[in-house]
Amino acid sequence: MGETTDVKTGDGAFLFDAEGNRTDDPSKAVRGEVVSQDAQGRARRTWFLFEEVEIKWLPVSESAFLLWVLAALFGVWLVIGVLLGLI
């Protein structure tokens, strides 16, 4: 439950929910752990966290900002196409 393990090497990835329980559902996971072995056979553990980060200087949501960036890039692409006579 909440793990993907390579039986031969003992390597694995584990996900944990907010209460510290292992979970198989990535949408409920808030942290995780990757266990692998180095060349000498010693276990190496890497921990990671999932967290929402609010960008304080951004007055709109991140998705709205990215849509504006996409629209701006599309506009630049159109202008370049017109200037080069491709459109």
WODAMO-V687972 format. One line per field, one symbol per residue. phi: phi as a letter, one per 40 degrees, with the letter a starting at -180 (. if undefined). psi: psi as a letter, one per 20 degrees, with the letter a starting at -180 (. if undefined). burial: # if it has 9 or more other C-alpha atoms within 8 Angstrom, else .. A space follows every 50 residues. Layout:
BEGIN
phi: ???
psi: ???
burial: ???
END
This chain:
BEGIN
phi: .gabbcccbgcabbbbcccgccaccccccbaaabbabcccgccbbbbabb acbccccccbccccccccccccccccccccccccgcb
psi: pkqopohgijqrppqqahijqqqiohhipirrppprqahijqppppqqqp qpppohioirqgggghhhgggghggggggggghiki.
burial: .##......#########...##....##########............. ..............#............#..##.....
END
